């Protein structure tokens, strides 16, 4: 039995316009995309999904998430994280290896993929650690981890402090055709700091994390990537200086790509209302100048994609306050509505521009077959109601955690149905 998605609209790539299109799915693949004018849809013996005039898009892709399992299941599990992801319209997600134990060996990586398959929700990809236990002392077994399905190597959560270790890792990864994904942070500049060095830190007498803490590693690693030839990907860019360096690296022909998170595109340190740890994330919220530099970086292609850095923490942990609470916020269930409301509805971006950076671009950068809505592709599809306005309410999140600074925001553009491999994995109904 096949599936017809009817009464939907797709973004036509040539014009960027929304065009009424019916989509037929068979054996987990998109079999046909036809205009309603082509004739009546034959629905006998087929399931029908009515999009009710909504946007039908290739499933969103998030290449930077934290699922917390193994070891931190009180924050999130692979199953709850994947459920939260498909509610947010994401059909492919890539999890970071800073779990407990870390994903630094085949046994742990195998366990992640087993749990993801059991959940049967979003497609879960996994990175593996650059160094054992993310301690920056000894490289992991890159060859074995690649054979087990690792899509790249990162010590996300901490920066690789040794330039020699990073260079060795890049050379090894390049020999295997896999990327190095870097959390850029110089530890000597961040000790004891919960927020960015800026307006908020000065007003509250706090030690701040300077932009240089990120940018120093970005600059160092671009030079190392040039020397080794590796594909080097910069995590969650937050500083204007980092954008400048990445832009220069691309101009010089270095294989450098980058990502940014919705919160860094929408919020600055001046927006933090007080010592509420739901506004504490790493990298931290920076200045309005940084925000504008990040937006410009997305617009000129310096920054390739948008990711959530979904980082769940329990309410008890976040209740410890700005100084003691862990860094991070959840992101799956608010990402698209935030970006659609703040950039597309205001006219700064087109809908096609936003979708490209959440589907096609991440797929291209990481060599994935997903991200495109066309016959022959896997039927990983998200249906979005662009008209529905809802207020962000963390009590409705499907994630185990609800740590977000966006509570109470009124947003439009909410996913209503998500399919992975032609199977409905989440629906609002």
C-alpha positions in Angstrom: 0.0 0.0 0.0 1.3 3.4 -0.9 0.7 6.9 0.6 -0.6 10.0 -1.1 0.2 13.4 0.5 -2.5 15.7 -1.0 -3.3 19.4 -0.7 0.2 20.3 0.0 2.6 22.9 -1.4 6.2 22.5 -2.2 8.8 25.2 -2.8 9.7 25.2 -6.5 13.5 25.4 -6.7 13.6 27.5 -9.9 11.2 30.2 -8.7 11.1 29.8 -4.9 7.4 29.9 -5.1 5.0 27.6 -3.3 3.3 25.3 -5.8 0.4 22.9 -5.1 1.7 19.4 -5.4 0.5 15.9 -4.6 3.2 13.4 -3.6 2.9 9.6 -3.9 5.1 7.4 -1.7 5.8 3.7 -2.4 8.2 1.3 -0.7 9.6 4.1 1.4 10.5 6.2 -1.6 9.0 9.2 -3.3 7.5 7.7 -6.4 5.8 10.7 -8.0 5.2 14.4 -7.5 2.2 15.7 -9.6 0.3 18.9 -10.0 -3.4 18.7 -8.9 -4.2 19.9 -12.5 -2.8 16.6 -13.8 -5.9 14.8 -12.7 -7.6 13.2 -9.7 -5.4 11.3 -7.3 -6.3 7.6 -7.3 -6.5 6.8 -3.6 -8.0 3.3 -3.7 -6.0 1.0 -1.5 -3.7 3.8 -0.5 -3.3 5.8 2.7 -4.0 9.5 2.3 -2.4 12.3 4.3 -4.1 15.7 3.9 -1.6 18.5 4.2 -4.4 21.0 4.4 -2.6 23.6 2.3 0.6 23.3 4.4 4.2 23.3 3.3 5.6 19.8 2.3 9.4 19.8 2.6 12.2 17.4 2.6 12.8 16.4 6.2 14.9 18.8 8.2 18.5 17.7 9.0 20.3 18.6 12.3 24.0 17.8 12.3 24.7 18.8 15.9 22.6 17.3 18.7 23.1 15.8 22.2 21.0 12.7 23.0 22.8 12.1 26.4 22.6 8.3 26.2 24.6 6.4 27.4 25.0 7.7 31.0 22.8 10.8 31.3 19.4 9.3 30.7 17.8 11.6 33.3 18.3 14.5 30.8 17.4 12.6 27.5 17.5 9.2 25.9 18.1 8.3 22.3 14.4 7.5 22.0 13.1 10.7 23.7 15.5 12.8 21.8 14.6 11.3 18.5 10.9 11.7 19.3 11.5 15.4 20.1 13.4 15.7 16.8 10.6 14.3 14.6 8.1 16.6 16.4 10.3 19.5 15.3 10.4 18.2 11.7 13.9 16.7 11.8 14.2 13.4 10.0 18.0 13.0 10.3 20.1 14.0 13.3 23.7 13.6 14.2 24.6 13.1 17.8 27.7 14.2 19.6 29.9 11.8 21.5 30.3 13.6 24.9 28.2 11.0 26.6 29.2 8.9 29.7 31.0 6.8 28.7 32.0 8.8 25.7 31.6 7.4 22.2 35.2 6.6 21.8 35.1 2.9 21.0 33.2 0.6 18.8 31.2 -1.0 21.6 29.6 2.3 22.7 29.0 3.4 19.1 27.3 0.1 18.4 25.1 0.7 21.4 24.0 4.1 20.1 23.0 2.7 16.7 21.2 -0.2 18.3 19.1 2.1 20.5 18.4 4.4 17.6 17.2 1.4 15.5 15.0 0.3 18.3 13.4 3.7 18.6 12.6 3.7 14.9 12.0 7.5 14.7 14.5 9.9 13.2 17.6 8.6 11.3 20.4 8.9 13.9 23.9 9.3 12.8 26.8 9.5 15.3 30.2 11.2 15.5 33.0 9.6 17.5 35.5 11.2 19.8 38.8 12.5 18.5 40.5 11.6 21.8 39.8 8.9 24.3 37.4 10.1 27.0 37.7 13.5 25.3 40.8 14.2 27.4 43.0 15.3 24.6 45.8 12.9 25.4 45.4 9.9 23.0 43.7 9.5 19.7 40.9 7.0 19.4 40.9 4.2 16.9 39.7 6.1 13.9 39.7 3.2 11.5 37.6 0.9 13.7 35.2 3.7 14.5 34.7 4.6 10.8 34.0 0.9 10.1 31.4 0.9 12.8 29.6 3.8 11.3 31.1 7.0 12.7 30.5 9.9 10.3 33.3 12.1 11.6 35.4 12.9 14.7 34.9 15.5 17.4 35.5 16.2 21.0 32.5 18.4 21.2 31.9 19.9 24.6 35.6 20.7 24.9 38.2 22.1 22.6 41.2 20.1 21.6 43.9 22.1 23.4 47.0 20.6 21.7 47.7 21.9 18.2 49.8 18.8 17.5 47.0 16.4 18.5 44.6 18.3 16.4 47.0 18.2 13.4 47.5 14.5 13.9 43.8 13.9 14.1 43.2 15.9 10.9 45.8 14.0 9.0 44.4 10.7 10.1 40.8 11.7 9.4 41.8 13.0 6.0 43.4 9.7 5.1 40.0 8.1 5.7 37.9 10.6 3.9 36.1 11.8 7.1 35.7 15.3 8.6 37.0 16.8 11.8 34.2 18.7 13.6 35.6 21.1 16.2 34.3 22.7 19.3 36.5 25.8 19.3 37.5 26.9 22.8 40.7 27.9 24.4 40.4 26.7 28.0 42.9 29.2 29.4 40.5 32.0 28.6 37.2 30.6 30.0 37.9 29.3 33.5 34.9 30.1 35.8 33.0 32.1 33.3 29.3 31.4 32.8 28.5 34.0 30.1 30.0 36.1 27.4 32.4 38.9 28.1 30.0 41.9 27.5 27.1 43.9 28.7 25.5 41.2 30.9 28.8 40.1 32.5 29.7 43.7 33.4 26.3 44.5 34.8 26.3 41.4 37.0 30.0 41.4 38.0 30.7 38.1 36.3 33.8 36.8 34.6 33.1 36.6 30.9 34.1 34.3 28.1 35.8 36.5 25.4 35.3 36.0 21.7 39.0 35.2 21.4 38.4 31.9 23.3 36.6 30.7 20.2 38.3 32.5 17.4 41.8 31.5 18.4 41.0 27.8 17.9 39.1 28.6 14.6 42.1 30.4 13.2 44.6 27.7 14.4 42.5 24.9 13.0 41.9 26.5 9.6 45.7 26.7 9.2 46.0 23.0 10.3 43.2 22.1 7.9 45.1 23.8 5.1 48.2 21.9 6.0 46.5 18.5 6.2 43.8 18.9 3.5 41.0 17.6 5.8 37.4 18.7 5.7 37.2 20.9 8.8 33.8 21.8 10.2 33.4 24.5 12.9 30.7 23.8 15.5 28.1 26.4 16.7 29.9 29.6 15.5 29.1 32.5 17.8 31.8 35.2 17.4 32.3 37.9 14.7 36.0 37.1 14.6 35.3 33.5 13.9 33.1 34.4 10.9 35.9 36.6 9.5 38.4 33.8 9.8 36.1 31.2 8.2 35.4 33.5 5.4 39.1 34.0 4.8 39.7 30.3 5.0 37.1 29.7 2.3 38.6 32.4 0.1 42.0 30.7 0.4 40.6 27.4 -0.7 40.7 25.6 2.7 38.0 22.9 3.1 36.3 24.6 6.0 32.5 24.6 6.6 30.5 26.0 9.6 27.2 25.9 11.4 25.3 28.3 13.6 22.4 27.8 16.1 19.0 29.6 16.1 19.7 31.1 19.5 22.9 32.8 18.3 21.0 34.3 15.4 18.2 35.6 17.5 19.6 36.6 20.9 22.4 38.7 22.4 23.8 38.9 25.9 21.7 42.1 26.2 18.5 40.0 26.1 19.4 37.9 29.1 16.7 38.8 31.7 18.6 37.9 34.8 20.5 35.0 36.4 18.2 32.4 34.8 20.3 29.4 33.7 18.0 28.7 30.9 19.9 31.5 29.1 23.2 29.8 29.8 24.7 28.0 26.8 28.2 27.3 25.3 29.2 29.2 23.3 27.4 31.9 25.2 25.1 34.6 23.8 27.4 37.4 22.6 26.9 41.0 21.5 24.5 42.4 18.9 27.4 43.0 16.7 28.2 39.3 16.8 24.6 38.4 16.0 24.6 40.6 12.9 27.9 39.1 11.8 26.5 35.6 12.1 23.4 36.5 10.1 25.6 38.1 7.4 27.7 34.9 7.5 24.7 32.8 6.8 23.6 35.1 4.0 26.9 35.2 2.2 27.6 31.4 2.5 30.4 31.7 5.0 28.2 29.7 7.4 26.8 26.7 5.6 24.0 25.4 7.8 21.8 25.9 10.8 21.8 23.3 13.6 20.1 23.2 17.0 22.9 22.0 19.4 19.9 20.4 21.2 21.4 20.2 24.7 18.9 18.9 27.3 19.4 19.3 31.1 17.1 18.5 33.9 15.1 21.2 35.8 17.1 20.4 38.9 20.4 21.0 37.2 19.3 24.3 35.7 17.8 25.4 39.0 21.4 25.6 40.4 21.7 29.1 38.8 23.8 30.8 36.3 27.1 30.0 38.0 26.7 26.3 38.7 24.2 25.1 36.2 25.4 23.2 33.1 25.6 25.0 29.7 23.0 24.3 27.1 19.4 24.6 25.9 16.9 22.3 24.0 16.3 23.1 20.4 14.5 20.5 18.3 10.9 21.6 18.9 11.3 25.4 18.4 14.0 25.7 15.7 11.9 26.0 12.6 9.2 28.2 14.0 11.8 30.5 15.5 13.7 31.0 12.2 10.6 31.1 10.1 8.9 33.8 12.3 12.0 35.9 12.8 13.6 35.8 9.3 11.0 34.6 6.7 7.9 36.4 8.0 9.9 39.6 8.4 11.1 39.4 4.8 14.8 39.1 5.5 15.0 35.6 4.1 13.0 33.6 1.6 11.4 30.3 2.7 13.6 28.6 0.2 16.7 30.1 1.7 15.8 28.9 5.2 14.9 25.4 4.0 18.1 25.1 2.1 20.1 25.7 5.2 18.2 23.1 7.1 18.0 20.4 4.4 20.1 20.6 1.2 23.2 22.4 2.7 23.8 20.0 5.6 23.3 17.0 3.3 25.8 18.4 0.8 28.4 19.2 3.4 28.3 15.8 5.0 27.6 13.7 1.9 24.1 12.6 2.8 21.5 11.3 0.3 18.7 13.1 2.1 17.6 16.7 2.1 16.0 16.8 -1.4 12.3 16.3 -2.3 12.2 14.5 -5.6 11.2 11.1 -7.1 13.6 8.3 -6.2 14.6 9.8 -2.9 13.8 8.3 0.5 10.5 9.6 1.7 11.8 11.7 4.6 9.2 14.4 4.6 8.1 17.2 6.9 4.7 18.9 6.7 4.5 22.3 8.2 1.6 24.6 8.9 3.0 28.0 8.0 -0.1 29.8 9.3 -0.6 28.3 12.7 0.6 30.5 15.6 1.4 28.9 18.9 3.1 30.1 22.1 6.2 28.2 23.1 5.2 26.1 26.1 7.9 23.8 27.5 5.3 21.7 29.2 4.3 20.4 25.7 7.9 19.3 24.7 8.4 15.7 24.0 12.0 16.0 25.1 12.7 14.8 28.7 14.0 18.3 29.3 12.5 21.8 28.9 15.5 24.2 29.3 14.7 27.0 26.8 15.0 30.8 26.9 12.1 31.0 24.4 9.2 30.3 26.8 6.2 32.5 25.9 7.4 33.5 22.4 4.5 33.5 19.8 5.7 31.8 16.7 4.3 30.6 13.3 5.4 27.7 11.2 4.9 24.5 13.2 5.4 21.0 11.9 2.3 18.8 11.8 3.5 15.5 10.4 6.9 13.9 9.9 7.6 10.8 7.8 10.8 8.8 7.7 11.3 6.3 5.0 7.6 6.8 4.0 6.4 5.9 7.5 4.6 8.5 9.7 6.7 8.8 12.9 4.9 11.8 14.4 1.7 13.6 13.7 0.0 16.4 15.5 -3.4 14.6 15.2 
